[in-house]
Amino acid sequence: MASVTIEQVRKQYGAVPVIHDVSIDIEDGEFVTLVGPSGCGKSTLLRMLAGLEDISGGQIRIGGRIVNNIAPKERDIAMVFQSYALYPHMTVAENMGFALKLKGQDKAAIQSRVKEAADILALEPLLDRLPKQLSGGQRQRVAMGRAIVRHPQVFLFDEPLSNLDAKLRVTMRAEIKDLHQRLKTTTVYVTHDQIEAMTMADRIVVMRGGVVEQIGRPLDLYDRPVNTFVATFIGSPAMNLFHGSILDGQFVTEDGKTLPLPPGYSGGAAHTYGIRPEHLAIAESGIPATVGVVEPTGAETHLVVKLGAFDTTLVIRDRMELRPGQTVAIAPDLAKIHLFSSQGSRLN
């Protein structure tokens, strides 16, 4: 195991910069997720960490050793790809032990390591099968087993669950988290799915346009996003945002709707009012809104209502008979309001 330090790392293709002075400190044994929309640079950054992409500037250190110019096989890392990358003509056991065979380890040692990894991942009954005889989840476990047998200092995961169906993704999330808790190996995990990031990571790195927007524990990012991008990217359904200004102790939207504020707020800097869907309630009195969409999910109901010009989402747990076109009153939890400047930066 080892710490990982990414210090003012840059990447550009020709004259086009794609990673801009990114700095991240990852502690020994920590599980860190890089998350962001497609094209934000998270996979490029992971490939630079793995040595599959050259860096244009800055330093990457693994266990205190600068690895900028060290070949991937010498970095003591193991990478799990989205595509599994299994050899189709090899059995599960041969796929898992192939990297050790290339290193010249003896057959007994390889068998021991493969059995150890197979025990961890419940792959023992599958060791003699070919990849084509496996399900998607089983192939992903084999890819993880191939990484485990190497006993690397760092695991790198590049969107490993994106090819799986929704139910299997949930199962594999739990397996990967359990694997990390057992092995305690430093892990860097790339995903575009913020639910994966929230449920698995010790800390999340939110990226946009090759820049780190915020680093923190999942609930810290959820409760105190530093800007409107993080506020809407972290959380599902996304935070509701209303644009306007503060006037006489209340927030007035661009189309003239009035939203309440906690006592003590006066006019000025706030340009955007944010509230998460679960912090809005249907009340006897409040802001009038028109029901647009009702989505019962079982344990809760998602509502989309029209509040002036703004489509607003609520998550409610009480069973209510609501229908499109109905007028309701909604009330925000005043302790859970987020205020942002015209540039999108957090104010409160």
PLY file of the C-alpha trace (Angstrom):
ply
format ascii 1.0
element vertex 348
property float x
property float y
property float z
element edge 347
property int vertex1
property int vertex2
end_header
0.00 0.00 0.00
1.09 3.56 -0.61
-0.01 7.17 -0.67
-0.50 8.92 -4.00
0.36 12.57 -4.64
-0.72 14.41 -7.78
0.96 17.81 -7.74
0.08 20.58 -10.23
-0.28 18.02 -13.01
-1.01 19.30 -16.51
-1.85 17.58 -19.76
-2.18 19.00 -23.22
-2.51 17.53 -26.68
-0.55 19.84 -28.95
-1.67 23.33 -27.99
-4.93 22.12 -26.41
-4.84 21.84 -22.58
-7.11 19.18 -21.06
-5.82 18.93 -17.45
-5.08 22.21 -15.65
-2.71 22.17 -12.64
-4.54 19.42 -10.75
-3.34 18.65 -7.22
-4.73 15.76 -5.13
-3.27 14.05 -2.03
-4.50 10.47 -1.49
-3.67 8.82 1.82
-2.36 5.29 2.21
-5.34 2.91 2.15
-7.86 5.56 1.09
-10.64 5.01 -1.47
-10.88 8.13 -3.66
-13.34 8.56 -6.52
-12.80 10.89 -9.47
-16.21 11.96 -10.73
-17.50 14.38 -13.32
-19.30 14.62 -16.65
-17.96 13.00 -19.82
-14.89 14.82 -21.10
-13.95 16.38 -17.74
-10.50 14.71 -17.71
-11.00 12.09 -15.00
-10.03 9.07 -17.15
-7.10 10.99 -18.64
-5.87 11.74 -15.12
-6.19 8.07 -14.14
-4.26 6.99 -17.25
-1.52 9.48 -16.36
-1.36 7.96 -12.89
-1.08 4.51 -14.47
1.64 5.64 -16.89
-0.51 5.05 -19.97
-0.45 8.79 -20.77
2.55 11.11 -20.55
2.17 14.20 -18.38
2.89 17.68 -19.71
3.84 19.16 -16.35
3.81 18.60 -12.60
4.65 15.49 -10.58
3.00 12.19 -9.68
4.33 10.29 -6.66
3.35 6.79 -5.54
4.62 5.87 -2.09
6.86 8.95 -2.15
8.57 7.90 -5.41
8.28 10.21 -8.43
6.90 8.05 -11.26
6.64 10.60 -14.10
9.11 8.73 -16.27
8.64 5.21 -14.90
7.02 2.57 -17.13
3.53 1.35 -16.13
4.74 -2.15 -15.19
7.31 -0.64 -12.78
4.80 1.55 -10.90
3.40 -1.29 -8.77
-0.20 -0.49 -9.68
-3.01 -2.70 -11.01
-5.76 -1.36 -13.26
-9.29 -2.66 -13.83
-10.82 -1.47 -17.10
-14.39 -0.94 -18.25
-13.92 -3.56 -20.98
-12.55 -6.31 -18.62
-9.69 -6.98 -21.15
-9.60 -10.74 -20.54
-7.76 -13.12 -22.88
-10.55 -15.14 -24.55
-8.44 -18.29 -25.07
-7.33 -18.49 -21.41
-9.26 -19.93 -18.48
-10.20 -17.79 -15.50
-7.21 -19.13 -13.54
-4.83 -18.49 -16.45
-6.14 -14.93 -16.91
-5.72 -14.20 -13.21
-2.19 -15.59 -13.04
-0.86 -14.35 -16.39
0.87 -11.22 -15.06
2.70 -13.32 -12.46
3.72 -15.82 -15.16
5.23 -12.97 -17.20
7.24 -11.98 -14.12
8.70 -15.49 -14.00
7.10 -16.62 -10.75
6.96 -20.37 -10.19
3.79 -22.34 -10.79
3.13 -23.10 -7.11
3.32 -19.42 -6.14
0.98 -18.45 -8.99
-1.54 -21.11 -8.00
-1.43 -19.94 -4.39
-2.04 -16.29 -5.32
-4.83 -17.22 -7.75
-6.54 -19.38 -5.12
-6.27 -16.57 -2.55
-7.92 -14.08 -4.94
-10.54 -16.63 -6.03
-11.48 -17.21 -2.38
-11.94 -13.47 -1.83
-14.12 -13.05 -4.93
-16.01 -16.38 -4.80
-14.52 -17.48 -8.12
-13.40 -20.99 -7.13
-16.11 -22.83 -9.17
-15.23 -20.78 -12.27
-11.44 -21.20 -12.45
-11.54 -23.66 -15.36
-14.03 -21.70 -17.47
-13.29 -19.43 -20.44
-14.45 -15.77 -20.41
-17.19 -16.50 -22.97
-18.78 -18.87 -20.43
-19.12 -16.11 -17.82
-21.71 -13.41 -17.13
-20.74 -9.73 -17.16
-20.49 -9.62 -13.38
-18.34 -12.74 -13.29
-15.99 -11.30 -15.92
-15.65 -8.14 -13.87
-14.76 -10.20 -10.79
-12.10 -12.03 -12.83
-10.65 -8.68 -13.91
-10.56 -7.65 -10.25
-8.95 -10.99 -9.32
-6.25 -10.43 -11.92
-5.47 -7.15 -10.17
-5.55 -8.64 -6.66
-3.03 -11.44 -7.39
-0.36 -8.85 -8.09
-0.56 -7.41 -4.54
-0.13 -3.86 -5.93
0.39 -0.70 -3.92
-2.53 1.00 -5.70
-5.70 -0.19 -7.44
-6.97 1.91 -10.36
-10.55 1.42 -11.58
-11.70 3.06 -14.84
-15.54 3.01 -14.92
-15.58 -0.75 -14.25
-19.35 -1.06 -13.82
-20.65 0.92 -16.79
-21.24 -2.21 -18.91
-23.41 -3.90 -16.28
-27.17 -3.66 -15.79
-28.56 -1.51 -12.98
-29.18 -4.32 -10.48
-25.76 -5.88 -11.02
-24.07 -2.48 -10.65
-25.53 -2.20 -7.16
-24.24 -5.67 -6.25
-20.77 -5.00 -7.68
-20.55 -1.65 -5.88
-20.96 -3.49 -2.59
-18.40 -6.13 -3.62
-15.76 -3.55 -4.56
-16.32 -1.62 -1.33
-16.10 -4.85 0.70
-12.92 -5.78 -1.19
-11.34 -2.45 -0.28
-12.30 -2.78 3.37
-10.66 -6.22 3.49
-7.47 -5.47 1.54
-6.97 -1.82 2.66
-5.22 -1.08 -0.65
-5.12 2.53 -1.84
-7.80 2.82 -4.53
-8.51 5.46 -7.19
-11.84 4.91 -8.90
-13.18 6.82 -11.93
-16.90 7.06 -12.64
-19.41 9.42 -14.20
-22.08 8.04 -11.85
-22.32 10.24 -8.76
-24.34 7.55 -6.91
-21.33 5.21 -7.23
-19.09 7.99 -5.96
-21.35 8.79 -2.98
-21.79 5.18 -1.85
-18.23 3.91 -2.28
-15.69 6.65 -1.66
-13.91 7.89 1.45
-13.44 11.13 -0.48
-14.72 12.40 -3.82
-12.87 14.59 -6.33
-15.35 16.47 -8.53
-13.89 17.54 -11.88
-15.08 19.76 -14.70
-13.19 20.84 -17.79
-9.87 19.45 -16.53
-10.12 21.37 -13.23
-10.86 20.11 -9.70
-14.00 21.85 -8.46
-14.12 20.33 -4.95
-12.57 17.54 -2.87
-14.23 16.18 0.23
-16.13 13.43 1.98
-19.37 12.45 0.22
-21.75 14.04 2.72
-19.62 17.17 3.00
-19.97 17.70 -0.75
-23.68 16.97 -0.52
-24.31 19.31 2.42
-21.92 22.14 1.51
-21.17 22.23 -2.24
-18.72 25.03 -3.03
-20.55 26.11 -6.19
-23.65 25.50 -8.28
-21.90 22.91 -10.47
-21.11 20.64 -7.52
-24.55 21.36 -6.04
-26.33 20.03 -9.13
-23.85 17.24 -9.98
-23.82 15.63 -6.52
-27.24 14.36 -5.48
-30.05 12.57 -7.30
-32.50 14.13 -7.99
-30.39 17.25 -8.41
-30.65 20.36 -6.24
-33.28 22.89 -7.32
-31.80 26.27 -8.29
-33.70 29.56 -8.59
-32.11 32.68 -10.05
-32.98 36.12 -8.66
-31.92 38.39 -5.78
-32.58 39.15 -2.11
-35.01 41.95 -1.37
-36.39 42.92 2.05
-35.28 39.68 3.68
-36.76 37.41 1.01
-35.46 35.90 -2.20
-37.29 37.13 -5.29
-36.90 35.00 -8.42
-36.39 36.46 -11.87
-40.09 35.99 -12.62
-41.23 37.60 -9.36
-41.90 34.58 -7.12
-40.99 35.05 -3.45
-39.01 32.38 -1.56
-38.46 32.55 2.23
-35.05 32.96 3.84
-33.83 32.40 7.41
-33.86 35.55 9.57
-30.85 37.83 9.16
-30.35 37.78 5.40
-30.41 41.14 3.69
-30.19 42.26 0.06
-27.11 42.03 -2.07
-24.81 39.36 -3.32
-27.00 36.25 -3.57
-27.97 35.46 -7.13
-29.04 31.80 -6.85
-31.19 30.07 -4.23
-30.71 26.32 -3.88
-32.79 23.70 -2.09
-32.55 19.92 -2.34
-35.73 18.01 -3.32
-36.04 16.25 0.06
-35.92 19.63 1.86
-39.14 20.82 0.20
-42.45 19.69 1.66
-46.11 19.82 0.73
-47.64 22.10 3.38
-50.98 23.66 4.34
-49.54 27.06 3.48
-46.53 28.04 1.46
-45.51 28.85 -2.09
-48.23 27.94 -4.61
-47.10 25.53 -7.33
-48.74 23.36 -9.98
-48.13 19.60 -10.07
-46.64 18.51 -13.38
-45.29 14.95 -12.97
-45.92 12.37 -10.23
-43.39 9.49 -10.03
-44.08 6.93 -7.26
-40.98 4.80 -6.60
-42.29 2.79 -3.64
-40.58 4.15 -0.54
-40.93 7.72 -1.79
-42.59 9.82 -4.48
-40.81 12.23 -6.80
-42.84 15.27 -7.84
-42.06 17.84 -10.50
-44.05 21.01 -9.91
-44.13 24.33 -11.72
-43.09 27.21 -9.49
-43.42 30.22 -11.76
-41.00 29.61 -14.63
-39.02 26.99 -12.68
-39.54 23.22 -12.83
-39.00 22.17 -9.22
-38.45 18.65 -7.88
-39.66 17.36 -4.52
-39.03 14.01 -2.83
-41.76 13.08 -0.35
-42.16 9.94 1.76
-45.81 10.38 2.74
-48.39 8.67 0.52
-50.42 11.43 -1.14
-53.07 11.39 -3.83
-51.67 13.98 -6.21
-52.40 14.45 -9.88
-51.02 16.64 -12.69
-52.59 20.08 -12.80
-53.35 20.15 -9.08
-52.28 23.27 -7.13
-50.26 22.61 -3.97
-48.38 24.73 -1.42
-44.70 23.91 -0.93
-42.46 24.99 1.94
-38.64 24.81 2.11
-36.72 23.83 5.24
-35.11 27.19 6.07
-32.11 25.48 7.71
-31.26 23.71 4.44
-31.14 26.62 2.00
-28.01 27.20 -0.13
-27.15 30.65 -1.50
-24.72 31.27 -4.37
-23.21 34.36 -6.00
-23.70 35.40 -9.62
-20.45 33.52 -10.40
-21.92 30.37 -8.81
-19.77 30.38 -5.64
-21.26 29.43 -2.28
-22.16 32.32 0.05
-23.66 30.72 3.21
0 1
1 2
2 3
3 4
4 5
5 6
6 7
7 8
8 9
9 10
10 11
11 12
12 13
13 14
14 15
15 16
16 17
17 18
18 19
19 20
20 21
21 22
22 23
23 24
24 25
25 26
26 27
27 28
28 29
29 30
30 31
31 32
32 33
33 34
34 35
35 36
36 37
37 38
38 39
39 40
40 41
41 42
42 43
43 44
44 45
45 46
46 47
47 48
48 49
49 50
50 51
51 52
52 53
53 54
54 55
55 56
56 57
57 58
58 59
59 60
60 61
61 62
62 63
63 64
64 65
65 66
66 67
67 68
68 69
69 70
70 71
71 72
72 73
73 74
74 75
75 76
76 77
77 78
78 79
79 80
80 81
81 82
82 83
83 84
84 85
85 86
86 87
87 88
88 89
89 90
90 91
91 92
92 93
93 94
94 95
95 96
96 97
97 98
98 99
99 100
100 101
101 102
102 103
103 104
104 105
105 106
106 107
107 108
108 109
109 110
110 111
111 112
112 113
113 114
114 115
115 116
116 117
117 118
118 119
119 120
120 121
121 122
122 123
123 124
124 125
125 126
126 127
127 128
128 129
129 130
130 131
131 132
132 133
133 134
134 135
135 136
136 137
137 138
138 139
139 140
140 141
141 142
142 143
143 144
144 145
145 146
146 147
147 148
148 149
149 150
150 151
151 152
152 153
153 154
154 155
155 156
156 157
157 158
158 159
159 160
160 161
161 162
162 163
163 164
164 165
165 166
166 167
167 168
168 169
169 170
170 171
171 172
172 173
173 174
174 175
175 176
176 177
177 178
178 179
179 180
180 181
181 182
182 183
183 184
184 185
185 186
186 187
187 188
188 189
189 190
190 191
191 192
192 193
193 194
194 195
195 196
196 197
197 198
198 199
199 200
200 201
201 202
202 203
203 204
204 205
205 206
206 207
207 208
208 209
209 210
210 211
211 212
212 213
213 214
214 215
215 216
216 217
217 218
218 219
219 220
220 221
221 222
222 223
223 224
224 225
225 226
226 227
227 228
228 229
229 230
230 231
231 232
232 233
233 234
234 235
235 236
236 237
237 238
238 239
239 240
240 241
241 242
242 243
243 244
244 245
245 246
246 247
247 248
248 249
249 250
250 251
251 252
252 253
253 254
254 255
255 256
256 257
257 258
258 259
259 260
260 261
261 262
262 263
263 264
264 265
265 266
266 267
267 268
268 269
269 270
270 271
271 272
272 273
273 274
274 275
275 276
276 277
277 278
278 279
279 280
280 281
281 282
282 283
283 284
284 285
285 286
286 287
287 288
288 289
289 290
290 291
291 292
292 293
293 294
294 295
295 296
296 297
297 298
298 299
299 300
300 301
301 302
302 303
303 304
304 305
305 306
306 307
307 308
308 309
309 310
310 311
311 312
312 313
313 314
314 315
315 316
316 317
317 318
318 319
319 320
320 321
321 322
322 323
323 324
324 325
325 326
326 327
327 328
328 329
329 330
330 331
331 332
332 333
333 334
334 335
335 336
336 337
337 338
338 339
339 340
340 341
341 342
342 343
343 344
344 345
345 346
346 347
